[in-house]
Amino acid sequence: MDEIGKTAVEDESWRIRFRRRRAVKVFKKLSHMSDLVNLTTIFGLVAWISILVTHIAWCRARFAQGLRNEELPYVAPFGIYGSYVALVACVLIALTKNYDVFVGHGLAKNYKTFITGYIGIPIYLGLIFGHKIVTKSRGFKPCEVDLFTGKDIIDREEEAFLAHQAALRETDGARNKGWFYRTFISWLF
């Protein structure tokens, strides 16, 4: 009985040491992955900021040209105000997501975190202003934006799609495959 107890304890201590070493190695590897996470986060936020700015500009152009919500197939639930709120939130998150770099040990010790956490902002702004300088492009006033070029092509494609969907519904009959999606999931999107 002593041999069994001794073997089990020795085997367990060996496993614990092995797992501890493995955990330390994984932790060291993951600490380097935080740089990748920082880069991914800032570029993801910058992408969302671009989407929100584009939506706000589109809404302003739509309002300036008198295009009503009823004329659109889909309208964002909170409209332009939701985009403004989300834009402010994304900008605040982008600027404050690595605030710990500025407190505690200071910037000198955490310079890598600072660089990977904020490098996306100057790259993004440099690309935007660089494009504007090189191409000499300018922004459009909301009343000058062309909202209807190509709309006839999209309308024809939509009519063909809806006709195809109607034909599928007729052949489906009573099965109605998309009921669950339309009833429970589609409102999320």
C-alpha positions as CSV (number, residue, x, y, z in Angstrom):
1,M,0.0,0.0,0.0
2,D,2.9,2.4,0.7
3,E,4.4,1.7,-2.7
4,I,1.1,2.5,-4.4
5,G,0.7,5.7,-2.4
6,K,4.3,6.7,-3.0
7,T,4.0,6.1,-6.8
8,A,0.8,8.0,-7.1
9,V,2.3,11.0,-5.2
10,E,5.5,11.0,-7.2
11,D,3.6,10.6,-10.5
12,E,1.3,13.5,-9.5
13,S,4.2,15.8,-8.5
14,W,5.9,15.1,-11.9
15,R,2.6,15.9,-13.7
16,I,2.2,19.1,-11.7
17,R,5.7,20.3,-12.5
18,F,5.2,19.4,-16.2
19,R,2.0,21.3,-16.3
20,R,3.4,24.3,-14.5
21,R,6.3,24.5,-16.9
22,R,3.9,24.2,-19.8
23,A,1.7,26.9,-18.4
24,V,4.7,29.3,-18.0
25,K,5.7,28.6,-21.7
26,V,2.2,29.3,-22.9
27,F,1.9,32.4,-20.8
28,K,5.2,33.7,-22.2
29,K,4.0,33.0,-25.7
30,L,0.6,34.6,-25.1
31,S,2.2,37.7,-23.6
32,H,3.8,38.3,-27.1
33,M,0.4,37.7,-28.7
34,S,-0.9,40.8,-26.9
35,D,1.0,42.9,-29.4
36,L,-1.0,41.2,-32.2
37,V,-4.2,41.7,-30.2
38,N,-3.4,45.4,-29.8
39,L,-2.8,45.8,-33.5
40,T,-5.9,43.9,-34.4
41,T,-8.0,45.9,-32.0
42,I,-6.9,49.3,-33.1
43,F,-7.3,48.5,-36.8
44,G,-10.7,47.0,-36.1
45,L,-11.8,50.1,-34.3
46,V,-10.4,52.3,-37.1
47,A,-12.5,50.2,-39.6
48,W,-15.6,50.7,-37.5
49,I,-14.9,54.4,-37.3
50,S,-14.7,54.5,-41.1
51,I,-18.0,52.7,-41.5
52,L,-19.7,55.0,-39.0
53,V,-18.3,58.2,-40.7
54,T,-19.5,56.8,-44.1
55,H,-23.0,56.1,-42.7
56,I,-23.3,59.5,-41.2
57,A,-22.2,61.2,-44.4
58,W,-24.7,59.0,-46.4
59,C,-27.5,59.9,-44.0
60,R,-26.7,63.6,-44.3
61,A,-26.7,63.4,-48.1
62,R,-30.0,61.5,-48.0
63,F,-31.6,64.1,-45.7
64,A,-30.3,67.0,-47.9
65,Q,-31.8,65.4,-51.0
66,G,-35.1,64.7,-49.4
67,L,-34.9,60.9,-49.5
68,R,-37.3,59.6,-46.9
69,N,-37.0,56.5,-44.7
70,E,-40.1,55.0,-46.3
71,E,-38.3,54.9,-49.6
72,L,-35.5,52.7,-48.3
73,P,-35.7,48.9,-47.9
74,Y,-33.8,49.0,-44.6
75,V,-33.2,51.8,-42.1
76,A,-30.9,51.5,-39.1
77,P,-33.0,51.3,-35.9
78,F,-31.4,54.3,-34.3
79,G,-30.6,56.1,-37.5
80,I,-27.9,58.8,-37.7
81,Y,-28.0,59.3,-33.9
82,G,-27.0,55.7,-33.2
83,S,-24.1,56.2,-35.6
84,Y,-23.0,59.3,-33.7
85,V,-23.2,57.5,-30.4
86,A,-21.2,54.5,-31.7
87,L,-18.7,56.8,-33.3
88,V,-18.0,58.6,-30.0
89,A,-17.8,55.3,-28.3
90,C,-15.3,53.9,-30.8
91,V,-13.1,57.0,-30.7
92,L,-13.1,56.9,-26.9
93,I,-12.2,53.2,-26.8
94,A,-9.5,53.8,-29.4
95,L,-7.9,56.6,-27.4
96,T,-8.2,55.0,-23.9
97,K,-7.9,51.2,-24.5
98,N,-4.2,51.3,-23.4
99,Y,-4.5,53.9,-20.7
100,D,-2.4,51.6,-18.4
101,V,0.7,52.6,-20.5
102,F,0.5,56.1,-19.1
103,V,0.1,55.1,-15.4
104,G,2.2,53.0,-13.1
105,H,5.6,52.2,-14.6
106,G,5.3,54.9,-17.3
107,L,5.8,55.0,-21.0
108,A,9.5,54.1,-20.9
109,K,8.7,50.6,-19.7
110,N,5.6,50.0,-21.8
111,Y,6.7,51.5,-25.1
112,K,5.9,48.4,-27.1
113,T,2.4,48.3,-25.8
114,F,2.1,52.0,-26.6
115,I,3.3,51.5,-30.2
116,T,1.2,48.5,-30.9
117,G,-1.8,50.0,-29.2
118,Y,-1.8,53.3,-31.1
119,I,0.2,52.8,-34.3
120,G,-3.0,52.3,-36.3
121,I,-4.2,55.9,-35.7
122,P,-1.3,57.7,-37.4
123,I,-1.3,55.0,-40.2
124,Y,-5.0,55.5,-40.7
125,L,-4.8,59.3,-40.7
126,G,-1.7,59.3,-42.9
127,L,-3.4,57.1,-45.5
128,I,-6.5,59.4,-45.5
129,F,-4.7,62.7,-45.7
130,G,-2.0,61.2,-48.0
131,H,-4.7,60.1,-50.4
132,K,-6.4,63.5,-50.3
133,I,-3.0,65.3,-50.9
134,V,-1.9,63.0,-53.7
135,T,-5.2,62.8,-55.6
136,K,-6.2,66.4,-54.7
137,S,-9.7,65.0,-53.9
138,R,-12.2,66.9,-51.8
139,G,-15.3,66.0,-49.8
140,F,-18.7,66.4,-51.3
141,K,-21.5,68.6,-50.0
142,P,-24.5,66.5,-49.0
143,C,-26.6,68.1,-51.7
144,E,-24.0,67.2,-54.4
145,V,-23.7,63.5,-53.6
146,D,-25.0,61.2,-56.4
147,L,-27.3,58.7,-54.8
148,F,-29.0,57.2,-57.9
149,T,-26.3,56.2,-60.4
150,G,-26.6,52.5,-60.9
151,K,-29.9,52.2,-59.0
152,D,-31.7,50.9,-62.1
153,I,-29.2,48.0,-62.3
154,I,-29.7,47.1,-58.6
155,D,-33.5,47.4,-59.0
156,R,-33.5,44.9,-61.9
157,E,-31.3,42.5,-59.9
158,E,-33.6,42.8,-56.9
159,E,-36.7,42.1,-59.1
160,A,-35.0,39.0,-60.5
161,F,-34.0,37.9,-56.9
162,L,-37.5,38.4,-55.6
163,A,-39.0,36.5,-58.5
164,H,-36.5,33.6,-57.8
165,Q,-37.5,33.7,-54.1
166,A,-41.2,33.6,-55.0
167,A,-40.6,30.6,-57.2
168,L,-38.7,28.8,-54.5
169,R,-41.5,29.5,-52.0
170,E,-44.0,28.0,-54.4
171,T,-42.0,24.9,-54.8
172,D,-41.3,24.6,-51.1
173,G,-45.0,24.6,-50.3
174,A,-45.8,24.1,-46.6
175,R,-42.2,23.4,-45.4
176,N,-41.3,27.1,-45.2
177,K,-37.5,26.5,-44.4
178,G,-36.7,30.1,-43.4
179,W,-39.3,30.4,-40.7
180,F,-36.9,30.0,-37.8
181,Y,-34.4,32.4,-39.2
182,R,-37.0,35.1,-40.0
183,T,-38.8,34.7,-36.6
184,F,-35.9,34.5,-34.2
185,I,-32.6,35.5,-35.7
186,S,-33.1,38.0,-38.6
187,W,-33.9,40.9,-36.2
188,L,-30.3,40.7,-34.9
189,F,-29.1,41.8,-38.3
